[in-house]
Every structure is written in structure tokens, then in C-alpha cells.
Amino acid sequence: MIGKLTGKLDYRAADHVLIDVRGVGYIVYCSDRTMAALPGAGEGISLYTDMVVREDLMQLYGFLSLVEKEWHRLLCSVQGVGAKVSLAILSALGPDGVSRAIALGDWGSVKAAKGVGPKTAQRIVLDLKDKAPGVMAMGGTVTDAMDGPAIEVVEPVEAAPVPKRTPKPASGAAAASAGALSALSNLGYGPSDAAAAVAEAAANNPDADEAGLIRAALQLLAPKG
């Protein structure tokens, strides 16, 4: 199983790229958001990958972060959701948006993705709501996929060094949400309640830091009346 590829971007198409890894080309399909964030042809590239193997098909799907990859894996586990629908949802919402929508039970946001009907959107939220806290907690540890070594997928051969882009830190919003979720869990709040409160707080205060999210989430969790 190929879990990550690092190499040189040979070319870009509408929905996939060709990555040259030591002379072997890999076609990798990506969401629209991931495609928009990738470098130009000839530059260094690294993607976390998920491979789908069927009797009549073998395809690789690429992701900039482990959070995006994990949501893809979970989305594809829902009945009636395949890789194409998963990428459409990630294209529309991004991994942070998927986390918020599912934590809040907001199937309307999921339905906004191309090819997703109301029944499918409701099934996704229902099936994955309990998984949202675990994925959101990953946000504080994930860095840009350019950071770190790739899994070896071919035998080493003499080749020119692949240019590397400067790694970028994890999303500040994702790290803040992960930290706030951890703090609320330490205070004794249940994972689902904590995740929903942090997701709502982040949606209402997109620029809030970890402390701000904790305060806002605690207000949402406070008994009413």
C-alpha cells in the first residue's frame, strides 16, 4: 500500500497530477482545493495517498494533510459514498469544514457538495458524527505534506535531487481547535459535545486563538436558563 509520495510534479490536469518518483510516474487524483494548493510543473511535491484497488480499477488519491486523508477514508466508509463523492465534499468544504459540519450535524453543508443528495448527506452526518472528535484532535499535530520523508515506493536509483518546498506549519485554526478540544476533554466534557461546541465556536469566531475558542465553547456548553 502506498501511503505517501514525494517527487517532482510532471504535469497537472483538471482533477489529477502526475508525480515522478525516481523515474516512475504516479497518477494521483485530488480534490479541487488540494489541486489549487499544489505547485507548478517541475517543482517538488509530496502528498499523503490512499489507494483504491478493485478488479477493474487501481487509483491513487492524494491529500495535503493526514486530516484530509482521514476524512476521505471515513467518508468512503459510508454506504453510497465513493471516492468521487468524497473528493467533491472535500472540494466544497475542505477538511476543517467537513469537521465542523459533521460535528454540528449540519448535513445541509454536506449536501451543498456536487452529487450529494439530502439522504446521503444525512447518512454521512449520522454515521460519522462520533468520529469527528478524533479527526479534529489530529489538527494540532499535522504539518504540510512536504515535511518529512516519504514511504519508499521504488528501489533507490541514481537520480537528480528533487527540489523541496519550504514546509509550512499546520493550520492555525486547526491547531487551535485541536487544543480547545483537548482542554474541554480534560475538563470532563464528552467528545461529541466538546467537538460540537468547538466547531460552533470556530464557525462564529474564525480568527479566534485556542484560548478564545475555549472561552466561547464553554459559554456554549454552559447550562441555559
C-alpha positions in Angstrom: 0.0 0.0 0.0 1.4 3.4 -1.0 0.8 5.9 1.9 2.8 8.9 0.7 4.6 10.0 -2.5 7.4 12.6 -2.8 8.9 13.6 -6.1 8.6 16.1 -8.9 5.3 17.2 -10.4 5.4 16.3 -14.1 2.1 17.8 -15.2 -1.3 18.9 -13.9 -4.7 18.0 -15.3 -8.2 19.1 -14.2 -8.5 16.6 -11.4 -5.1 14.8 -11.1 -1.4 15.2 -11.3 1.5 13.0 -12.5 4.3 12.7 -9.9 7.7 11.5 -11.0 9.3 9.5 -8.2 12.8 8.4 -9.1 11.8 7.9 -12.7 8.4 6.2 -12.1 5.3 8.2 -12.8 2.2 8.0 -10.5 -1.1 9.5 -11.4 -2.8 10.9 -8.3 -6.4 12.3 -8.1 -7.0 15.2 -5.7 -9.8 17.4 -4.5 -10.2 20.9 -6.1 -8.8 22.6 -3.0 -5.8 20.3 -3.0 -5.2 20.9 -6.7 -5.3 24.7 -6.2 -2.7 24.5 -3.4 -0.2 22.4 -5.4 2.9 23.9 -7.1 3.6 24.2 -10.8 5.1 21.6 -13.1 8.7 20.8 -12.4 8.5 21.6 -8.7 8.9 19.3 -5.7 5.7 17.8 -4.4 4.7 15.5 -1.6 1.2 14.0 -0.9 -0.3 11.6 1.5 -2.1 9.0 -0.6 -4.9 6.4 -0.4 -5.0 3.6 -2.9 -8.3 2.1 -4.2 -7.9 -1.4 -5.8 -10.7 -3.2 -7.5 -10.9 -5.9 -10.1 -11.2 -3.3 -12.9 -9.5 -0.3 -11.2 -6.4 0.9 -9.4 -6.3 4.5 -8.5 -4.3 6.8 -6.1 -5.9 9.7 -4.3 -3.7 12.5 -2.8 -4.0 14.8 0.2 -2.0 17.6 1.7 -2.6 16.6 5.3 -3.4 13.5 7.3 -6.7 15.1 8.4 -7.8 15.4 4.8 -6.8 11.8 4.1 -8.6 10.6 7.2 -11.8 12.3 6.3 -11.6 10.8 2.8 -11.2 7.3 4.4 -14.1 7.9 6.7 -16.4 9.4 4.0 -15.7 6.4 1.7 -16.7 4.1 4.6 -20.3 5.4 4.4 -22.7 3.4 2.3 -23.2 5.0 -1.1 -20.2 7.3 -0.8 -17.3 6.5 -3.1 -14.0 8.3 -3.8 -15.6 10.7 -6.3 -18.3 11.9 -3.8 -15.7 12.1 -1.0 -13.5 14.4 -3.2 -16.5 16.5 -4.1 -17.3 17.0 -0.4 -13.6 17.9 0.4 -13.6 20.2 -2.6 -16.6 22.1 -1.3 -15.8 22.2 2.4 -12.2 21.4 2.9 -11.1 19.2 5.8 -11.8 21.8 8.5 -15.2 22.5 7.0 -16.1 18.8 7.0 -15.1 18.5 10.6 -17.3 21.4 11.6 -20.3 20.2 9.5 -20.2 16.7 10.9 -19.5 17.8 14.5 -22.5 20.1 14.3 -24.8 17.7 12.5 -25.0 20.2 9.6 -26.0 17.9 6.8 -27.1 20.9 4.7 -23.5 22.0 4.3 -22.6 18.5 3.2 -25.5 18.4 0.7 -24.0 21.5 -0.9 -21.3 19.3 -2.5 -21.7 18.3 -6.1 -23.5 14.9 -6.4 -24.6 14.7 -2.8 -28.3 14.3 -2.1 -30.1 15.0 1.2 -30.4 11.4 2.2 -26.7 10.8 1.5 -25.8 13.9 3.4 -27.9 12.9 6.4 -26.4 9.4 6.4 -22.9 10.8 6.3 -23.5 13.1 9.4 -25.3 10.3 11.3 -22.6 7.7 10.6 -19.6 9.9 11.2 -20.7 12.2 14.0 -18.9 10.2 16.7 -15.8 10.1 14.6 -15.5 13.9 14.4 -13.7 14.5 17.8 -10.9 12.1 16.9 -10.2 13.7 13.5 -10.5 17.2 14.9 -7.9 16.3 17.5 -5.4 15.5 14.7 -5.4 19.1 13.7 -2.7 20.1 16.2 -0.2 17.6 15.0 -0.5 17.7 11.2 2.0 19.6 9.2 2.3 20.3 5.5 2.8 17.1 3.5 6.1 18.5 2.2 7.6 17.9 5.6 9.2 14.6 6.5 10.4 11.6 4.4 8.1 9.7 2.0 7.5 6.0 2.2 9.8 4.3 -0.3 7.8 3.0 -3.2 10.6 2.1 -5.6 14.2 0.8 -5.3 16.7 3.6 -4.9 18.4 4.6 -8.1 20.8 7.4 -9.1 18.7 10.5 -9.8 18.9 14.2 -9.5 17.8 15.5 -6.2 14.1 16.6 -6.1 13.7 20.3 -5.2 11.8 20.7 -1.9 9.5 23.5 -0.9 9.7 25.0 2.5 7.4 23.2 4.9 4.5 25.2 6.2 3.2 24.7 9.8 -0.2 23.2 10.5 -3.2 25.5 10.0 -3.5 27.9 13.0 -7.3 27.3 13.1 -6.9 23.5 13.1 -4.3 23.7 15.8 -6.4 26.0 17.9 -9.5 23.7 17.5 -7.5 20.7 18.4 -6.1 22.4 21.5 -9.5 23.6 22.6 -11.0 20.2 22.1 -8.2 18.6 24.3 -8.8 21.2 27.0 -12.6 20.6 27.1 -12.0 16.8 27.2 -9.7 17.3 30.2 -12.4 19.3 31.9 -14.7 16.3 31.6 -16.9 17.1 28.6 -17.9 14.3 26.4 -16.1 14.1 23.0 -19.2 14.7 20.9 -20.4 17.7 23.0 -16.9 19.2 23.1 -16.4 18.8 19.3 -19.8 20.4 18.5 -19.1 23.3 20.9 -15.6 23.9 19.4 -16.9 23.6 15.9 -19.6 26.1 16.5 -17.2 28.4 18.3 -14.7 28.2 15.4 -17.5 28.9 12.9 -18.6 32.0 14.9 -15.1 33.2 15.6 -12.8 32.1 12.7 -9.9 34.2 13.9 -10.0 33.1 17.5 -6.9 31.5 19.1 -7.0 28.5 21.3 -7.9 30.4 24.5 -10.7 32.3 22.7 -12.2 29.1 21.4 -12.1 27.5 24.8 -14.0 30.5 26.3 -16.5 30.6 23.5 -17.0 26.8 23.7 -17.5 26.9 27.5 -20.2 29.6 27.0 -22.0 27.3 24.5 -21.7 24.4 26.9 -22.9 26.3 30.0 -26.4 25.3 31.2 -29.1 27.5 29.8 -31.6 29.3 32.0 
